[in-house]
């Protein structure tokens, strides 16, 4: 029981990170019906910006941890949001009326470009960060096995819940949120009633990139090692989480992320770790066979 509880905590932490990345996928798909395969690289850039900011704060002598974490978070979200905005303007807006395959090829091309761009700027070696927030709480101890939850795991889960709640309120209560929902339902009619569709889509990319930056910062703090390739696999898993939960559904994206995280952690804990990705994708296949729209997805009504 103690071992199960410890793996549950680890799985929820990993799932929270996947869920934040998956929200970016599902937001873009919900509005323009396109999978942004460069989103994983945006998350990777957020991780590098977090690491660089931590190093700069160390040089400047800013050692008060709450202030340092706040500065890193704001910096990562700001600069990564700029990358998201630039990505939409360069790679996607000129292809807005093109076939979906054209936009998909553009997204894959931007993904490869950003990988190599970061590799050239930062090098191919793994970058490391010493533990920033050590310590935690001991929940129980039985026969020498200790169940712990670290301060960092608590921060990750609470920050994810806070961002999810704030973003849900943003979508439901603000004019921009209503504009996003209108564009999701019918982009042409939204434009006819006065909604600036281009600005709405750009804002969606910016928000998705900012959330990916939060996930990048969490991964940098949690694992302490990053490289230019981390965005590829994390992006694939976050996309899987978005599809599993129901592409286009924000709660579904978070649910899918948590499920993928739990599947990976429990499979690694009780079976062989080499096949944890196989287990996650197998669950996705089974869900899509019996529920093609995902767990919380809704069938798309044909517009006539």
C-alpha positions as CSV (number, residue, x, y, z in Angstrom):
1,X,0.0,0.0,0.0
2,X,2.8,2.4,0.8
3,X,4.6,1.7,-2.5
4,X,1.3,2.2,-4.3
5,X,0.7,5.6,-2.6
6,X,4.2,6.8,-3.4
7,X,3.7,5.9,-7.1
8,X,0.3,7.6,-7.1
9,X,2.0,10.9,-5.9
10,X,4.7,10.6,-8.6
11,X,2.1,9.8,-11.3
12,X,-0.1,12.8,-10.4
13,X,2.9,15.1,-10.5
14,X,4.0,13.8,-13.9
15,X,0.4,13.9,-15.2
16,X,0.0,17.5,-14.1
17,X,3.0,18.5,-16.4
18,X,1.6,16.5,-19.3
19,X,-1.8,18.1,-18.8
20,X,-0.5,21.6,-19.0
21,X,1.2,20.8,-22.3
22,X,-1.9,19.0,-23.6
23,X,-4.0,22.1,-23.1
24,X,-2.0,24.0,-25.7
25,X,-2.7,21.2,-28.2
26,X,-6.4,21.1,-27.5
27,X,-6.9,24.9,-27.6
28,X,-5.3,25.3,-31.0
29,X,-7.2,22.3,-32.4
30,X,-10.5,23.5,-30.9
31,X,-10.3,26.8,-32.8
32,X,-8.6,26.1,-36.1
33,X,-8.8,22.3,-36.3
34,X,-5.1,21.9,-36.6
35,X,-2.5,20.0,-34.4
36,X,0.4,22.2,-33.5
37,X,3.2,19.7,-33.6
38,X,5.7,22.4,-32.8
39,X,4.1,22.8,-29.3
40,X,6.5,20.3,-27.7
41,X,9.4,22.4,-28.8
42,X,7.8,25.5,-27.3
43,X,7.7,23.6,-24.0
44,X,11.4,22.7,-24.5
45,X,12.2,26.4,-25.1
46,X,10.4,27.3,-21.9
47,X,12.6,24.8,-20.0
48,X,15.8,26.4,-21.4
49,X,14.6,29.9,-20.6
50,X,13.8,28.8,-17.0
51,X,17.3,27.3,-16.7
52,X,19.0,30.4,-18.1
53,X,17.0,32.7,-15.8
54,X,18.0,30.6,-12.8
55,X,21.6,30.9,-13.7
56,X,21.3,34.7,-14.2
57,X,19.6,35.1,-10.9
58,X,22.5,33.2,-9.3
59,X,25.0,35.6,-10.9
60,X,23.0,38.6,-9.7
61,X,22.9,37.2,-6.2
62,X,19.1,36.9,-5.9
63,X,18.8,34.1,-3.4
64,X,15.3,34.5,-1.8
65,X,13.6,31.5,-3.2
66,X,10.0,32.8,-3.6
67,X,11.1,35.9,-5.5
68,X,13.5,33.8,-7.7
69,X,10.8,31.3,-8.6
70,X,8.4,34.1,-9.4
71,X,10.9,35.8,-11.7
72,X,11.7,32.6,-13.4
73,X,8.0,31.8,-14.0
74,X,7.2,35.2,-15.4
75,X,10.3,35.3,-17.6
76,X,9.6,31.8,-19.0
77,X,6.0,32.6,-19.7
78,X,6.8,36.0,-21.3
79,X,9.5,34.9,-23.6
80,X,7.8,31.6,-24.5
81,X,4.6,33.5,-25.3
82,X,6.6,35.6,-27.8
83,X,7.8,32.4,-29.4
84,X,4.2,31.1,-29.6
85,X,3.0,34.4,-31.2
86,X,5.9,34.4,-33.7
87,X,5.2,30.8,-34.6
88,X,1.6,31.5,-35.4
89,X,2.5,34.6,-37.5
90,X,5.2,32.9,-39.5
91,X,4.2,29.3,-39.9
92,X,0.4,29.2,-39.6
93,X,-1.3,32.4,-40.4
94,X,-0.1,32.5,-44.1
95,X,-1.5,29.0,-44.5
96,X,-4.9,29.7,-42.8
97,X,-7.0,28.9,-45.9
98,X,-4.7,26.0,-47.2
99,X,-5.4,22.3,-46.9
100,X,-4.8,20.8,-43.5
101,X,-1.9,18.7,-44.8
102,X,0.0,21.9,-45.8
103,X,-0.4,23.3,-42.2
104,X,0.6,19.9,-40.8
105,X,3.8,19.9,-42.8
106,X,4.6,23.5,-41.7
107,X,4.1,22.5,-38.1
108,X,6.5,19.5,-38.4
109,X,9.0,21.8,-40.2
110,X,8.8,24.3,-37.4
111,X,9.3,21.5,-34.8
112,X,12.5,20.4,-36.6
113,X,13.7,24.0,-37.0
114,X,13.2,24.8,-33.3
115,X,15.0,21.6,-32.2
116,X,18.1,22.5,-34.3
117,X,17.8,26.2,-33.4
118,X,18.1,25.4,-29.7
119,X,20.9,22.8,-30.3
120,X,22.9,25.4,-32.2
121,X,22.4,28.1,-29.5
122,X,22.8,25.9,-26.4
123,X,24.7,22.9,-27.6
124,X,23.8,19.2,-27.7
125,X,25.0,18.4,-24.2
126,X,22.5,17.8,-21.3
127,X,22.1,20.8,-19.1
128,X,21.7,20.4,-15.4
129,X,20.3,22.4,-12.5
130,X,21.1,21.7,-8.8
131,X,18.0,21.0,-6.6
132,X,16.3,24.3,-5.9
133,X,13.5,23.3,-3.6
134,X,14.6,20.3,-1.5
135,X,12.7,18.7,1.3
136,X,9.2,17.6,1.8
137,X,6.7,15.8,4.1
138,X,6.7,12.2,5.3
139,X,3.1,10.9,5.0
140,X,3.7,7.4,6.4
141,X,6.4,4.9,7.2
142,X,6.0,1.1,7.3
143,X,8.7,-1.5,7.6
144,X,11.4,0.8,6.5
145,X,9.5,2.1,3.4
146,X,8.8,5.9,3.6
147,X,6.0,7.6,1.7
148,X,7.0,11.2,1.0
149,X,5.7,14.1,-0.9
150,X,8.2,16.8,-1.7
151,X,7.6,20.5,-1.6
152,X,8.2,20.7,-5.3
153,X,5.5,18.1,-6.0
154,X,3.1,20.1,-3.9
155,X,4.0,23.2,-5.8
156,X,3.5,21.5,-9.1
157,X,0.1,20.1,-8.3
158,X,-1.2,23.2,-6.7
159,X,0.1,25.5,-9.4
160,X,-1.5,23.2,-12.1
161,X,-4.9,23.3,-10.3
162,X,-4.7,27.1,-9.9
163,X,-3.8,27.6,-13.6
164,X,-6.6,25.2,-14.7
165,X,-9.2,27.0,-12.6
166,X,-8.0,30.5,-13.7
167,X,-8.0,29.4,-17.3
168,X,-11.4,27.9,-17.1
169,X,-12.8,31.2,-15.7
170,X,-10.9,33.0,-18.4
171,X,-12.7,31.0,-21.1
172,X,-16.1,31.2,-19.5
173,X,-16.2,34.8,-18.2
174,X,-14.0,37.1,-20.3
175,X,-14.7,38.7,-23.7
176,X,-11.6,36.9,-25.2
177,X,-12.8,33.6,-23.9
178,X,-16.2,34.2,-25.5
179,X,-14.4,35.1,-28.7
180,X,-12.5,31.8,-28.6
181,X,-15.6,29.8,-28.1
182,X,-17.3,31.6,-30.9
183,X,-14.3,30.9,-33.3
184,X,-14.4,27.3,-32.2
185,X,-18.1,27.0,-33.2
186,X,-17.9,28.8,-36.5
187,X,-14.9,31.0,-37.5
188,X,-16.7,32.7,-40.5
189,X,-19.8,33.7,-38.5
190,X,-17.6,34.9,-35.6
191,X,-15.8,37.2,-38.1
192,X,-19.2,38.4,-39.5
193,X,-20.3,39.5,-36.0
194,X,-17.2,41.6,-35.5
195,X,-14.8,39.2,-33.7
196,X,-11.1,39.7,-34.7
197,X,-10.4,36.1,-35.7
198,X,-6.6,36.7,-36.3
199,X,-6.2,38.3,-32.9
200,X,-8.2,35.5,-31.2
201,X,-6.0,32.8,-32.8
202,X,-2.8,34.6,-31.9
203,X,-3.9,35.0,-28.3
204,X,-4.7,31.3,-28.2
205,X,-1.2,30.5,-29.3
206,X,0.2,32.9,-26.8
207,X,-1.8,31.3,-23.9
208,X,-0.9,27.8,-25.0
209,X,2.8,28.7,-25.1
210,X,2.7,30.3,-21.7
211,X,1.2,27.2,-20.2
212,X,3.8,25.1,-21.9
213,X,6.5,27.4,-20.3
214,X,5.1,26.6,-16.9
215,X,5.4,22.9,-17.7
216,X,9.0,23.5,-18.9
217,X,9.9,25.2,-15.7
218,X,8.3,22.4,-13.6
219,X,10.3,19.8,-15.5
220,X,13.5,21.8,-15.1
221,X,13.0,21.9,-11.3
222,X,11.6,18.4,-11.0
223,X,14.2,16.4,-13.0
224,X,17.1,18.9,-13.0
225,X,18.3,17.9,-16.5
226,X,17.1,19.1,-19.9
227,X,18.4,18.9,-23.5
228,X,17.2,20.1,-26.9
229,X,15.3,16.9,-27.6
230,X,13.0,16.8,-24.5
231,X,10.2,18.6,-26.4
232,X,9.7,15.8,-29.0
233,X,8.7,12.9,-26.7
234,X,6.9,15.2,-24.2
235,X,5.0,16.7,-27.1
236,X,3.9,13.3,-28.4
237,X,2.8,12.2,-25.0
238,X,0.9,15.5,-24.4
239,X,-0.8,15.1,-27.8
240,X,-1.7,11.5,-26.8
241,X,-3.1,12.9,-23.5
242,X,-5.2,15.5,-25.5
243,X,-6.6,12.8,-27.8
244,X,-7.2,10.4,-24.8
245,X,-9.2,13.0,-22.9
246,X,-11.0,14.3,-26.0
247,X,-9.3,16.7,-28.4
248,X,-10.9,20.1,-28.0
249,X,-11.9,19.6,-24.4
250,X,-9.8,21.5,-21.7
251,X,-10.9,19.2,-18.8
252,X,-10.3,16.3,-21.1
253,X,-6.7,17.5,-21.8
254,X,-6.0,17.7,-18.1
255,X,-7.6,14.3,-17.4
256,X,-5.7,12.7,-20.3
257,X,-2.4,14.1,-19.0
258,X,-3.1,12.7,-15.5
259,X,-4.0,9.3,-16.9
260,X,-0.9,9.2,-19.1
261,X,1.3,10.1,-16.1
262,X,-0.3,7.5,-13.9
263,X,0.0,4.8,-16.6
264,X,3.6,5.5,-17.1
265,X,4.5,5.6,-13.5
266,X,2.6,2.5,-12.4
267,X,3.8,0.5,-15.4
268,X,7.4,1.5,-14.6
269,X,6.9,0.6,-10.9
270,X,5.2,-2.8,-11.3
271,X,6.4,-4.0,-14.7
272,X,9.4,-3.3,-17.0
273,X,10.2,0.3,-17.5
274,X,11.2,-0.2,-21.2
275,X,7.6,-0.7,-22.2
276,X,5.9,2.2,-20.3
277,X,5.4,4.1,-23.5
278,X,3.9,1.0,-25.2
279,X,1.4,0.7,-22.3
280,X,0.3,4.4,-22.6
281,X,-0.3,4.2,-26.3
282,X,-2.0,0.8,-26.0
283,X,-4.5,2.4,-23.6
284,X,-5.0,5.2,-26.1
285,X,-5.8,2.7,-28.8
286,X,-8.3,0.9,-26.6
287,X,-10.1,4.1,-25.7
288,X,-10.3,5.3,-29.3
289,X,-11.7,1.9,-30.4
290,X,-14.6,2.0,-28.0
291,X,-14.9,5.8,-27.7
292,X,-13.5,7.6,-30.8
293,X,-14.1,11.1,-29.4
294,X,-12.0,10.4,-26.3
295,X,-13.1,10.3,-22.7
296,X,-14.7,13.8,-22.5
297,X,-14.9,14.7,-26.1
298,X,-18.1,15.3,-28.0
299,X,-19.0,14.2,-31.5
300,X,-18.4,17.1,-33.9
301,X,-21.6,18.2,-35.5
302,X,-21.4,18.8,-39.2
303,X,-22.1,22.5,-40.2
304,X,-24.3,22.9,-43.2
